[in-house]
Amino acid sequence: MAKNKVQQLPVFDSIDELVDFFDNHDFGDYLKELPEVDFEIDLKRRTYVVTLDADLADKVTQIAKAEHTSSNQLINAWVKQMALEQTA
């Protein structure tokens, strides 16, 4: 197909259809159809990995499920609370 002709992006019923389509088509041929977006990225934020022993991780997971939150959010809340108490 001619490179200067804008191709119309089909409508997909699933993510799998979209993936299959772009496995066989050049994404660059459809760039003009995609909306322009602006967003900011905070490169200063970092994620740290902390290990827990298996028994403790299981207990944290149980507590997090009971509180309808993720283990990550629960641990962050606990550490934040302890840090505030230690610096007060």
PDB file with one MODEL, atoms N, CA, C and O in Angstrom:
MODEL        1
ATOM      1  N   MET A   1       0.842  -1.175   0.000  1.00  0.00           N
ATOM      2  CA  MET A   1       0.000   0.000   0.000  1.00  0.00           C
ATOM      3  C   MET A   1       0.888   1.240   0.000  1.00  0.00           C
ATOM      4  O   MET A   1       1.969   1.217   0.588  1.00  0.00           O
ATOM      5  N   ALA A   2       0.457   2.313  -0.642  1.00  0.00           N
ATOM      6  CA  ALA A   2       1.258   3.527  -0.749  1.00  0.00           C
ATOM      7  C   ALA A   2       1.478   4.134   0.629  1.00  0.00           C
ATOM      8  O   ALA A   2       0.564   4.175   1.452  1.00  0.00           O
ATOM      9  N   LYS A   3       2.692   4.602   0.873  1.00  0.00           N
ATOM     10  CA  LYS A   3       3.036   5.148   2.180  1.00  0.00           C
ATOM     11  C   LYS A   3       2.317   6.454   2.483  1.00  0.00           C
ATOM     12  O   LYS A   3       2.127   6.781   3.654  1.00  0.00           O
ATOM     13  N   ASN A   4       1.909   7.216   1.460  1.00  0.00           N
ATOM     14  CA  ASN A   4       1.272   8.500   1.710  1.00  0.00           C
ATOM     15  C   ASN A   4      -0.235   8.372   1.927  1.00  0.00           C
ATOM     16  O   ASN A   4      -0.884   9.364   2.262  1.00  0.00           O
ATOM     17  N   LYS A   5      -0.802   7.201   1.749  1.00  0.00           N
ATOM     18  CA  LYS A   5      -2.227   6.989   1.950  1.00  0.00           C
ATOM     19  C   LYS A   5      -2.483   6.663   3.421  1.00  0.00           C
ATOM     20  O   LYS A   5      -1.860   5.763   3.983  1.00  0.00           O
ATOM     21  N   VAL A   6      -3.414   7.409   4.041  1.00  0.00           N
ATOM     22  CA  VAL A   6      -3.755   7.170   5.434  1.00  0.00           C
ATOM     23  C   VAL A   6      -4.687   5.965   5.504  1.00  0.00           C
ATOM     24  O   VAL A   6      -5.729   5.935   4.848  1.00  0.00           O
ATOM     25  N   GLN A   7      -4.308   4.989   6.292  1.00  0.00           N
ATOM     26  CA  GLN A   7      -5.134   3.797   6.442  1.00  0.00           C
ATOM     27  C   GLN A   7      -6.039   3.961   7.659  1.00  0.00           C
ATOM     28  O   GLN A   7      -5.629   4.513   8.680  1.00  0.00           O
ATOM     29  N   GLN A   8      -7.268   3.478   7.540  1.00  0.00           N
ATOM     30  CA  GLN A   8      -8.219   3.584   8.636  1.00  0.00           C
ATOM     31  C   GLN A   8      -8.039   2.410   9.593  1.00  0.00           C
ATOM     32  O   GLN A   8      -7.990   1.252   9.178  1.00  0.00           O
ATOM     33  N   LEU A   9      -7.942   2.729  10.866  1.00  0.00           N
ATOM     34  CA  LEU A   9      -7.764   1.709  11.885  1.00  0.00           C
ATOM     35  C   LEU A   9      -9.092   0.996  12.126  1.00  0.00           C
ATOM     36  O   LEU A   9     -10.098   1.659  12.381  1.00  0.00           O
ATOM     37  N   PRO A  10      -9.125  -0.327  12.052  1.00  0.00           N
ATOM     38  CA  PRO A  10     -10.375  -1.053  12.284  1.00  0.00           C
ATOM     39  C   PRO A  10     -10.811  -0.970  13.746  1.00  0.00           C
ATOM     40  O   PRO A  10     -10.017  -0.619  14.620  1.00  0.00           O
ATOM     41  N   VAL A  11     -12.058  -1.291  14.000  1.00  0.00           N
ATOM     42  CA  VAL A  11     -12.576  -1.374  15.366  1.00  0.00           C
ATOM     43  C   VAL A  11     -12.374  -2.817  15.830  1.00  0.00           C
ATOM     44  O   VAL A  11     -12.687  -3.761  15.105  1.00  0.00           O
ATOM     45  N   PHE A  12     -11.854  -2.973  17.030  1.00  0.00           N
ATOM     46  CA  PHE A  12     -11.558  -4.301  17.554  1.00  0.00           C
ATOM     47  C   PHE A  12     -12.536  -4.656  18.662  1.00  0.00           C
ATOM     48  O   PHE A  12     -12.941  -3.796  19.444  1.00  0.00           O
ATOM     49  N   ASP A  13     -12.914  -5.927  18.726  1.00  0.00           N
ATOM     50  CA  ASP A  13     -13.820  -6.413  19.768  1.00  0.00           C
ATOM     51  C   ASP A  13     -13.076  -6.905  21.002  1.00  0.00           C
ATOM     52  O   ASP A  13     -13.684  -7.149  22.045  1.00  0.00           O
ATOM     53  N   SER A  14     -11.764  -7.049  20.881  1.00  0.00           N
ATOM     54  CA  SER A  14     -10.985  -7.532  22.023  1.00  0.00           C
ATOM     55  C   SER A  14      -9.529  -7.097  21.873  1.00  0.00           C
ATOM     56  O   SER A  14      -9.078  -6.716  20.793  1.00  0.00           O
ATOM     57  N   ILE A  15      -8.823  -7.166  22.974  1.00  0.00           N
ATOM     58  CA  ILE A  15      -7.385  -6.878  22.962  1.00  0.00           C
ATOM     59  C   ILE A  15      -6.666  -7.896  22.081  1.00  0.00           C
ATOM     60  O   ILE A  15      -5.718  -7.556  21.373  1.00  0.00           O
ATOM     61  N   ASP A  16      -7.122  -9.144  22.130  1.00  0.00           N
ATOM     62  CA  ASP A  16      -6.491 -10.187  21.312  1.00  0.00           C
ATOM     63  C   ASP A  16      -6.576  -9.862  19.826  1.00  0.00           C
ATOM     64  O   ASP A  16      -5.620 -10.085  19.084  1.00  0.00           O
ATOM     65  N   GLU A  17      -7.722  -9.333  19.388  1.00  0.00           N
ATOM     66  CA  GLU A  17      -7.867  -8.947  17.978  1.00  0.00           C
ATOM     67  C   GLU A  17      -6.899  -7.822  17.623  1.00  0.00           C
ATOM     68  O   GLU A  17      -6.288  -7.835  16.555  1.00  0.00           O
ATOM     69  N   LEU A  18      -6.763  -6.853  18.521  1.00  0.00           N
ATOM     70  CA  LEU A  18      -5.845  -5.737  18.293  1.00  0.00           C
ATOM     71  C   LEU A  18      -4.410  -6.250  18.180  1.00  0.00           C
ATOM     72  O   LEU A  18      -3.673  -5.850  17.279  1.00  0.00           O
ATOM     73  N   VAL A  19      -4.019  -7.132  19.091  1.00  0.00           N
ATOM     74  CA  VAL A  19      -2.661  -7.692  19.075  1.00  0.00           C
ATOM     75  C   VAL A  19      -2.421  -8.472  17.786  1.00  0.00           C
ATOM     76  O   VAL A  19      -1.381  -8.319  17.146  1.00  0.00           O
ATOM     77  N   ASP A  20      -3.385  -9.304  17.410  1.00  0.00           N
ATOM     78  CA  ASP A  20      -3.251 -10.076  16.168  1.00  0.00           C
ATOM     79  C   ASP A  20      -3.108  -9.156  14.956  1.00  0.00           C
ATOM     80  O   ASP A  20      -2.313  -9.419  14.054  1.00  0.00           O
ATOM     81  N   PHE A  21      -3.890  -8.073  14.950  1.00  0.00           N
ATOM     82  CA  PHE A  21      -3.840  -7.129  13.834  1.00  0.00           C
ATOM     83  C   PHE A  21      -2.446  -6.526  13.702  1.00  0.00           C
ATOM     84  O   PHE A  21      -1.876  -6.502  12.611  1.00  0.00           O
ATOM     85  N   PHE A  22      -1.892  -6.034  14.825  1.00  0.00           N
ATOM     86  CA  PHE A  22      -0.590  -5.376  14.752  1.00  0.00           C
ATOM     87  C   PHE A  22       0.578  -6.359  14.670  1.00  0.00           C
ATOM     88  O   PHE A  22       1.716  -5.946  14.447  1.00  0.00           O
ATOM     89  N   ASP A  23       0.314  -7.630  14.846  1.00  0.00           N
ATOM     90  CA  ASP A  23       1.340  -8.632  14.539  1.00  0.00           C
ATOM     91  C   ASP A  23       1.578  -8.696  13.034  1.00  0.00           C
ATOM     92  O   ASP A  23       2.649  -9.102  12.583  1.00  0.00           O
ATOM     93  N   ASN A  24       0.565  -8.290  12.260  1.00  0.00           N
ATOM     94  CA  ASN A  24       0.634  -8.396  10.799  1.00  0.00           C
ATOM     95  C   ASN A  24       0.593  -7.051  10.076  1.00  0.00           C
ATOM     96  O   ASN A  24       0.639  -7.018   8.846  1.00  0.00           O
ATOM     97  N   HIS A  25       0.506  -5.944  10.811  1.00  0.00           N
ATOM     98  CA  HIS A  25       0.430  -4.614  10.208  1.00  0.00           C
ATOM     99  C   HIS A  25       1.423  -3.682  10.885  1.00  0.00           C
ATOM    100  O   HIS A  25       1.797  -3.888  12.039  1.00  0.00           O
ATOM    101  N   ASP A  26       1.843  -2.665  10.164  1.00  0.00           N
ATOM    102  CA  ASP A  26       2.794  -1.679  10.672  1.00  0.00           C
ATOM    103  C   ASP A  26       2.045  -0.609  11.464  1.00  0.00           C
ATOM    104  O   ASP A  26       1.203   0.103  10.917  1.00  0.00           O
ATOM    105  N   PHE A  27       2.358  -0.503  12.756  1.00  0.00           N
ATOM    106  CA  PHE A  27       1.716   0.487  13.626  1.00  0.00           C
ATOM    107  C   PHE A  27       1.893   1.900  13.076  1.00  0.00           C
ATOM    108  O   PHE A  27       1.004   2.739  13.221  1.00  0.00           O
ATOM    109  N   GLY A  28       3.026   2.165  12.451  1.00  0.00           N
ATOM    110  CA  GLY A  28       3.314   3.485  11.894  1.00  0.00           C
ATOM    111  C   GLY A  28       2.338   3.924  10.823  1.00  0.00           C
ATOM    112  O   GLY A  28       2.157   5.123  10.611  1.00  0.00           O
ATOM    113  N   ASP A  29       1.707   2.983  10.144  1.00  0.00           N
ATOM    114  CA  ASP A  29       0.726   3.330   9.113  1.00  0.00           C
ATOM    115  C   ASP A  29      -0.540   3.944   9.698  1.00  0.00           C
ATOM    116  O   ASP A  29      -1.342   4.514   8.958  1.00  0.00           O
ATOM    117  N   TYR A  30      -0.733   3.841  11.002  1.00  0.00           N
ATOM    118  CA  TYR A  30      -1.977   4.288  11.638  1.00  0.00           C
ATOM    119  C   TYR A  30      -1.761   5.428  12.632  1.00  0.00           C
ATOM    120  O   TYR A  30      -2.695   5.811  13.337  1.00  0.00           O
ATOM    121  N   LEU A  31      -0.561   5.970  12.699  1.00  0.00           N
ATOM    122  CA  LEU A  31      -0.249   7.011  13.678  1.00  0.00           C
ATOM    123  C   LEU A  31      -1.113   8.259  13.530  1.00  0.00           C
ATOM    124  O   LEU A  31      -1.475   8.878  14.531  1.00  0.00           O
ATOM    125  N   LYS A  32      -1.450   8.636  12.301  1.00  0.00           N
ATOM    126  CA  LYS A  32      -2.234   9.858  12.090  1.00  0.00           C
ATOM    127  C   LYS A  32      -3.656   9.726  12.624  1.00  0.00           C
ATOM    128  O   LYS A  32      -4.317  10.739  12.856  1.00  0.00           O
ATOM    129  N   GLU A  33      -4.134   8.519  12.822  1.00  0.00           N
ATOM    130  CA  GLU A  33      -5.479   8.302  13.354  1.00  0.00           C
ATOM    131  C   GLU A  33      -5.521   8.358  14.875  1.00  0.00           C
ATOM    132  O   GLU A  33      -6.594   8.512  15.458  1.00  0.00           O
ATOM    133  N   LEU A  34      -4.387   8.238  15.513  1.00  0.00           N
ATOM    134  CA  LEU A  34      -4.345   8.196  16.970  1.00  0.00           C
ATOM    135  C   LEU A  34      -4.342   9.604  17.546  1.00  0.00           C
ATOM    136  O   LEU A  34      -3.722  10.500  16.974  1.00  0.00           O
ATOM    137  N   PRO A  35      -5.026   9.817  18.676  1.00  0.00           N
ATOM    138  CA  PRO A  35      -5.062  11.149  19.279  1.00  0.00           C
ATOM    139  C   PRO A  35      -3.716  11.515  19.898  1.00  0.00           C
ATOM    140  O   PRO A  35      -2.973  10.652  20.366  1.00  0.00           O
ATOM    141  N   GLU A  36      -3.425  12.795  19.890  1.00  0.00           N
ATOM    142  CA  GLU A  36      -2.218  13.280  20.549  1.00  0.00           C
ATOM    143  C   GLU A  36      -2.508  13.379  22.038  1.00  0.00           C
ATOM    144  O   GLU A  36      -3.584  13.828  22.432  1.00  0.00           O
ATOM    145  N   VAL A  37      -1.574  12.970  22.854  1.00  0.00           N
ATOM    146  CA  VAL A  37      -1.765  13.014  24.301  1.00  0.00           C
ATOM    147  C   VAL A  37      -0.587  13.722  24.955  1.00  0.00           C
ATOM    148  O   VAL A  37       0.536  13.686  24.453  1.00  0.00           O
ATOM    149  N   ASP A  38      -0.864  14.363  26.080  1.00  0.00           N
ATOM    150  CA  ASP A  38       0.165  14.997  26.897  1.00  0.00           C
ATOM    151  C   ASP A  38       0.077  14.406  28.293  1.00  0.00           C
ATOM    152  O   ASP A  38      -1.020  14.205  28.814  1.00  0.00           O
ATOM    153  N   PHE A  39       1.217  14.128  28.899  1.00  0.00           N
ATOM    154  CA  PHE A  39       1.237  13.641  30.267  1.00  0.00           C
ATOM    155  C   PHE A  39       2.587  13.961  30.873  1.00  0.00           C
ATOM    156  O   PHE A  39       3.575  14.164  30.168  1.00  0.00           O
ATOM    157  N   GLU A  40       2.608  14.003  32.195  1.00  0.00           N
ATOM    158  CA  GLU A  40       3.842  14.285  32.910  1.00  0.00           C
ATOM    159  C   GLU A  40       4.327  13.014  33.589  1.00  0.00           C
ATOM    160  O   GLU A  40       3.535  12.164  33.995  1.00  0.00           O
ATOM    161  N   ILE A  41       5.624  12.907  33.700  1.00  0.00           N
ATOM    162  CA  ILE A  41       6.233  11.763  34.366  1.00  0.00           C
ATOM    163  C   ILE A  41       7.100  12.287  35.499  1.00  0.00           C
ATOM    164  O   ILE A  41       7.929  13.175  35.299  1.00  0.00           O
ATOM    165  N   ASP A  42       6.905  11.734  36.686  1.00  0.00           N
ATOM    166  CA  ASP A  42       7.714  12.110  37.841  1.00  0.00           C
ATOM    167  C   ASP A  42       8.878  11.126  37.949  1.00  0.00           C
ATOM    168  O   ASP A  42       8.730  10.034  38.498  1.00  0.00           O
ATOM    169  N   LEU A  43      10.025  11.519  37.423  1.00  0.00           N
ATOM    170  CA  LEU A  43      11.186  10.634  37.420  1.00  0.00           C
ATOM    171  C   LEU A  43      11.892  10.574  38.771  1.00  0.00           C
ATOM    172  O   LEU A  43      12.797   9.763  38.965  1.00  0.00           O
ATOM    173  N   LYS A  44      11.484  11.426  39.698  1.00  0.00           N
ATOM    174  CA  LYS A  44      12.130  11.453  41.004  1.00  0.00           C
ATOM    175  C   LYS A  44      11.635  10.334  41.918  1.00  0.00           C
ATOM    176  O   LYS A  44      12.330   9.947  42.857  1.00  0.00           O
ATOM    177  N   ARG A  45      10.445   9.817  41.648  1.00  0.00           N
ATOM    178  CA  ARG A  45       9.876   8.780  42.504  1.00  0.00           C
ATOM    179  C   ARG A  45      10.582   7.444  42.247  1.00  0.00           C
ATOM    180  O   ARG A  45      10.873   7.090  41.104  1.00  0.00           O
ATOM    181  N   ARG A  46      10.844   6.725  43.311  1.00  0.00           N
ATOM    182  CA  ARG A  46      11.511   5.432  43.198  1.00  0.00           C
ATOM    183  C   ARG A  46      10.713   4.371  43.939  1.00  0.00           C
ATOM    184  O   ARG A  46       9.974   4.668  44.878  1.00  0.00           O
ATOM    185  N   THR A  47      10.873   3.156  43.507  1.00  0.00           N
ATOM    186  CA  THR A  47      10.277   2.013  44.183  1.00  0.00           C
ATOM    187  C   THR A  47      11.404   1.174  44.757  1.00  0.00           C
ATOM    188  O   THR A  47      12.398   0.902  44.084  1.00  0.00           O
ATOM    189  N   TYR A  48      11.240   0.773  45.994  1.00  0.00           N
ATOM    190  CA  TYR A  48      12.245  -0.045  46.655  1.00  0.00           C
ATOM    191  C   TYR A  48      11.662  -1.430  46.909  1.00  0.00           C
ATOM    192  O   TYR A  48      10.478  -1.563  47.217  1.00  0.00           O
ATOM    193  N   VAL A  49      12.480  -2.442  46.782  1.00  0.00           N
ATOM    194  CA  VAL A  49      12.059  -3.815  47.020  1.00  0.00           C
ATOM    195  C   VAL A  49      12.599  -4.252  48.378  1.00  0.00           C
ATOM    196  O   VAL A  49      13.796  -4.154  48.648  1.00  0.00           O
ATOM    197  N   VAL A  50      11.691  -4.737  49.226  1.00  0.00           N
ATOM    198  CA  VAL A  50      12.055  -5.229  50.545  1.00  0.00           C
ATOM    199  C   VAL A  50      11.558  -6.665  50.638  1.00  0.00           C
ATOM    200  O   VAL A  50      10.416  -6.952  50.279  1.00  0.00           O
ATOM    201  N   THR A  51      12.398  -7.559  51.111  1.00  0.00           N
ATOM    202  CA  THR A  51      11.987  -8.961  51.202  1.00  0.00           C
ATOM    203  C   THR A  51      11.386  -9.259  52.572  1.00  0.00           C
ATOM    204  O   THR A  51      11.775  -8.672  53.582  1.00  0.00           O
ATOM    205  N   LEU A  52      10.432 -10.180  52.582  1.00  0.00           N
ATOM    206  CA  LEU A  52       9.820 -10.671  53.817  1.00  0.00           C
ATOM    207  C   LEU A  52       9.969 -12.184  53.829  1.00  0.00           C
ATOM    208  O   LEU A  52       9.988 -12.822  52.776  1.00  0.00           O
ATOM    209  N   ASP A  53      10.078 -12.764  55.040  1.00  0.00           N
ATOM    210  CA  ASP A  53      10.093 -14.227  55.045  1.00  0.00           C
ATOM    211  C   ASP A  53       8.684 -14.718  54.724  1.00  0.00           C
ATOM    212  O   ASP A  53       7.715 -13.971  54.863  1.00  0.00           O
ATOM    213  N   ALA A  54       8.573 -15.951  54.303  1.00  0.00           N
ATOM    214  CA  ALA A  54       7.316 -16.490  53.769  1.00  0.00           C
ATOM    215  C   ALA A  54       6.170 -16.422  54.771  1.00  0.00           C
ATOM    216  O   ALA A  54       5.054 -16.058  54.400  1.00  0.00           O
ATOM    217  N   ASP A  55       6.423 -16.765  56.033  1.00  0.00           N
ATOM    218  CA  ASP A  55       5.352 -16.742  57.037  1.00  0.00           C
ATOM    219  C   ASP A  55       4.816 -15.332  57.246  1.00  0.00           C
ATOM    220  O   ASP A  55       3.606 -15.128  57.337  1.00  0.00           O
ATOM    221  N   LEU A  56       5.717 -14.367  57.322  1.00  0.00           N
ATOM    222  CA  LEU A  56       5.296 -12.983  57.499  1.00  0.00           C
ATOM    223  C   LEU A  56       4.535 -12.481  56.278  1.00  0.00           C
ATOM    224  O   LEU A  56       3.530 -11.783  56.417  1.00  0.00           O
ATOM    225  N   ALA A  57       4.997 -12.824  55.103  1.00  0.00           N
ATOM    226  CA  ALA A  57       4.312 -12.416  53.875  1.00  0.00           C
ATOM    227  C   ALA A  57       2.901 -12.991  53.827  1.00  0.00           C
ATOM    228  O   ALA A  57       1.970 -12.308  53.399  1.00  0.00           O
ATOM    229  N   ASP A  58       2.731 -14.244  54.261  1.00  0.00           N
ATOM    230  CA  ASP A  58       1.397 -14.856  54.299  1.00  0.00           C
ATOM    231  C   ASP A  58       0.474 -14.113  55.260  1.00  0.00           C
ATOM    232  O   ASP A  58      -0.691 -13.873  54.945  1.00  0.00           O
ATOM    233  N   LYS A  59       0.995 -13.751  56.428  1.00  0.00           N
ATOM    234  CA  LYS A  59       0.182 -13.016  57.407  1.00  0.00           C
ATOM    235  C   LYS A  59      -0.218 -11.647  56.868  1.00  0.00           C
ATOM    236  O   LYS A  59      -1.363 -11.224  57.026  1.00  0.00           O
ATOM    237  N   VAL A  60       0.719 -10.959  56.236  1.00  0.00           N
ATOM    238  CA  VAL A  60       0.424  -9.648  55.651  1.00  0.00           C
ATOM    239  C   VAL A  60      -0.647  -9.781  54.572  1.00  0.00           C
ATOM    240  O   VAL A  60      -1.555  -8.953  54.491  1.00  0.00           O
ATOM    241  N   THR A  61      -0.544 -10.806  53.756  1.00  0.00           N
ATOM    242  CA  THR A  61      -1.533 -11.034  52.697  1.00  0.00           C
ATOM    243  C   THR A  61      -2.917 -11.271  53.288  1.00  0.00           C
ATOM    244  O   THR A  61      -3.905 -10.745  52.775  1.00  0.00           O
ATOM    245  N   GLN A  62      -3.002 -12.057  54.363  1.00  0.00           N
ATOM    246  CA  GLN A  62      -4.287 -12.309  55.019  1.00  0.00           C
ATOM    247  C   GLN A  62      -4.890 -11.023  55.575  1.00  0.00           C
ATOM    248  O   GLN A  62      -6.085 -10.773  55.413  1.00  0.00           O
ATOM    249  N   ILE A  63      -4.074 -10.216  56.223  1.00  0.00           N
ATOM    250  CA  ILE A  63      -4.555  -8.950  56.789  1.00  0.00           C
ATOM    251  C   ILE A  63      -5.004  -8.013  55.677  1.00  0.00           C
ATOM    252  O   ILE A  63      -6.050  -7.374  55.787  1.00  0.00           O
ATOM    253  N   ALA A  64      -4.228  -7.930  54.616  1.00  0.00           N
ATOM    254  CA  ALA A  64      -4.573  -7.055  53.488  1.00  0.00           C
ATOM    255  C   ALA A  64      -5.902  -7.473  52.868  1.00  0.00           C
ATOM    256  O   ALA A  64      -6.733  -6.620  52.557  1.00  0.00           O
ATOM    257  N   LYS A  65      -6.111  -8.774  52.686  1.00  0.00           N
ATOM    258  CA  LYS A  65      -7.381  -9.256  52.127  1.00  0.00           C
ATOM    259  C   LYS A  65      -8.545  -8.891  53.037  1.00  0.00           C
ATOM    260  O   LYS A  65      -9.602  -8.479  52.560  1.00  0.00           O
ATOM    261  N   ALA A  66      -8.356  -9.039  54.344  1.00  0.00           N
ATOM    262  CA  ALA A  66      -9.412  -8.702  55.302  1.00  0.00           C
ATOM    263  C   ALA A  66      -9.748  -7.215  55.261  1.00  0.00           C
ATOM    264  O   ALA A  66     -10.888  -6.824  55.511  1.00  0.00           O
ATOM    265  N   GLU A  67      -8.757  -6.391  54.948  1.00  0.00           N
ATOM    266  CA  GLU A  67      -8.962  -4.943  54.872  1.00  0.00           C
ATOM    267  C   GLU A  67      -9.270  -4.473  53.450  1.00  0.00           C
ATOM    268  O   GLU A  67      -9.357  -3.271  53.197  1.00  0.00           O
ATOM    269  N   HIS A  68      -9.433  -5.418  52.523  1.00  0.00           N
ATOM    270  CA  HIS A  68      -9.764  -5.113  51.121  1.00  0.00           C
ATOM    271  C   HIS A  68      -8.765  -4.141  50.496  1.00  0.00           C
ATOM    272  O   HIS A  68      -9.144  -3.148  49.873  1.00  0.00           O
ATOM    273  N   THR A  69      -7.501  -4.447  50.675  1.00  0.00           N
ATOM    274  CA  THR A  69      -6.429  -3.640  50.097  1.00  0.00           C
ATOM    275  C   THR A  69      -5.319  -4.582  49.635  1.00  0.00           C
ATOM    276  O   THR A  69      -5.390  -5.791  49.854  1.00  0.00           O
ATOM    277  N   SER A  70      -4.318  -4.031  49.010  1.00  0.00           N
ATOM    278  CA  SER A  70      -3.184  -4.856  48.583  1.00  0.00           C
ATOM    279  C   SER A  70      -2.141  -4.916  49.693  1.00  0.00           C
ATOM    280  O   SER A  70      -2.087  -4.044  50.560  1.00  0.00           O
ATOM    281  N   SER A  71      -1.327  -5.944  49.651  1.00  0.00           N
ATOM    282  CA  SER A  71      -0.233  -6.062  50.617  1.00  0.00           C
ATOM    283  C   SER A  71       0.696  -4.860  50.515  1.00  0.00           C
ATOM    284  O   SER A  71       1.168  -4.347  51.530  1.00  0.00           O
ATOM    285  N   ASN A  72       0.954  -4.419  49.304  1.00  0.00           N
ATOM    286  CA  ASN A  72       1.828  -3.274  49.078  1.00  0.00           C
ATOM    287  C   ASN A  72       1.286  -2.016  49.760  1.00  0.00           C
ATOM    288  O   ASN A  72       2.025  -1.311  50.446  1.00  0.00           O
ATOM    289  N   GLN A  73      -0.002  -1.740  49.569  1.00  0.00           N
ATOM    290  CA  GLN A  73      -0.601  -0.553  50.181  1.00  0.00           C
ATOM    291  C   GLN A  73      -0.605  -0.658  51.701  1.00  0.00           C
ATOM    292  O   GLN A  73      -0.351   0.324  52.398  1.00  0.00           O
ATOM    293  N   LEU A  74      -0.893  -1.846  52.210  1.00  0.00           N
ATOM    294  CA  LEU A  74      -0.915  -2.059  53.654  1.00  0.00           C
ATOM    295  C   LEU A  74       0.462  -1.820  54.261  1.00  0.00           C
ATOM    296  O   LEU A  74       0.588  -1.100  55.252  1.00  0.00           O
ATOM    297  N   ILE A  75       1.482  -2.414  53.681  1.00  0.00           N
ATOM    298  CA  ILE A  75       2.841  -2.248  54.202  1.00  0.00           C
ATOM    299  C   ILE A  75       3.283  -0.793  54.106  1.00  0.00           C
ATOM    300  O   ILE A  75       3.909  -0.281  55.034  1.00  0.00           O
ATOM    301  N   ASN A  76       2.973  -0.117  53.005  1.00  0.00           N
ATOM    302  CA  ASN A  76       3.320   1.299  52.885  1.00  0.00           C
ATOM    303  C   ASN A  76       2.649   2.125  53.972  1.00  0.00           C
ATOM    304  O   ASN A  76       3.274   3.020  54.541  1.00  0.00           O
ATOM    305  N   ALA A  77       1.387   1.837  54.266  1.00  0.00           N
ATOM    306  CA  ALA A  77       0.673   2.569  55.322  1.00  0.00           C
ATOM    307  C   ALA A  77       1.322   2.317  56.678  1.00  0.00           C
ATOM    308  O   ALA A  77       1.504   3.248  57.463  1.00  0.00           O
ATOM    309  N   TRP A  78       1.673   1.057  56.959  1.00  0.00           N
ATOM    310  CA  TRP A  78       2.314   0.730  58.230  1.00  0.00           C
ATOM    311  C   TRP A  78       3.664   1.427  58.374  1.00  0.00           C
ATOM    312  O   TRP A  78       3.959   2.004  59.420  1.00  0.00           O
ATOM    313  N   VAL A  79       4.469   1.374  57.342  1.00  0.00           N
ATOM    314  CA  VAL A  79       5.801   1.990  57.405  1.00  0.00           C
ATOM    315  C   VAL A  79       5.678   3.505  57.547  1.00  0.00           C
ATOM    316  O   VAL A  79       6.426   4.124  58.304  1.00  0.00           O
ATOM    317  N   LYS A  80       4.739   4.096  56.822  1.00  0.00           N
ATOM    318  CA  LYS A  80       4.523   5.545  56.929  1.00  0.00           C
ATOM    319  C   LYS A  80       4.114   5.915  58.350  1.00  0.00           C
ATOM    320  O   LYS A  80       4.628   6.880  58.917  1.00  0.00           O
ATOM    321  N   GLN A  81       3.184   5.144  58.929  1.00  0.00           N
ATOM    322  CA  GLN A  81       2.731   5.403  60.292  1.00  0.00           C
ATOM    323  C   GLN A  81       3.891   5.291  61.281  1.00  0.00           C
ATOM    324  O   GLN A  81       4.052   6.148  62.150  1.00  0.00           O
ATOM    325  N   MET A  82       4.689   4.247  61.152  1.00  0.00           N
ATOM    326  CA  MET A  82       5.828   4.059  62.056  1.00  0.00           C
ATOM    327  C   MET A  82       6.863   5.167  61.889  1.00  0.00           C
ATOM    328  O   MET A  82       7.431   5.636  62.875  1.00  0.00           O
ATOM    329  N   ALA A  83       7.109   5.582  60.669  1.00  0.00           N
ATOM    330  CA  ALA A  83       8.078   6.652  60.423  1.00  0.00           C
ATOM    331  C   ALA A  83       7.603   7.962  61.040  1.00  0.00           C
ATOM    332  O   ALA A  83       8.395   8.704  61.620  1.00  0.00           O
ATOM    333  N   LEU A  84       6.302   8.245  60.912  1.00  0.00           N
ATOM    334  CA  LEU A  84       5.758   9.467  61.509  1.00  0.00           C
ATOM    335  C   LEU A  84       5.853   9.419  63.030  1.00  0.00           C
ATOM    336  O   LEU A  84       6.179  10.422  63.664  1.00  0.00           O
ATOM    337  N   GLU A  85       5.571   8.262  63.615  1.00  0.00           N
ATOM    338  CA  GLU A  85       5.663   8.116  65.068  1.00  0.00           C
ATOM    339  C   GLU A  85       7.103   8.270  65.550  1.00  0.00           C
ATOM    340  O   GLU A  85       7.341   8.843  66.613  1.00  0.00           O
ATOM    341  N   GLN A  86       8.051   7.770  64.789  1.00  0.00           N
ATOM    342  CA  GLN A  86       9.455   7.831  65.181  1.00  0.00           C
ATOM    343  C   GLN A  86      10.035   9.237  65.061  1.00  0.00           C
ATOM    344  O   GLN A  86      10.974   9.591  65.774  1.00  0.00           O
ATOM    345  N   THR A  87       9.473  10.032  64.160  1.00  0.00           N
ATOM    346  CA  THR A  87      10.007  11.384  63.953  1.00  0.00           C
ATOM    347  C   THR A  87       9.211  12.443  64.697  1.00  0.00           C
ATOM    348  O   THR A  87       9.556  13.623  64.644  1.00  0.00           O
ATOM    349  N   ALA A  88       8.157  12.045  65.385  1.00  0.00           N
ATOM    350  CA  ALA A  88       7.318  13.014  66.112  1.00  0.00           C
ATOM    351  C   ALA A  88       7.917  13.361  67.452  1.00  0.00           C
ATOM    352  O   ALA A  88       7.346  14.159  68.196  1.00  0.00           O
TER     353      ALA A  88
ENDMDL
END
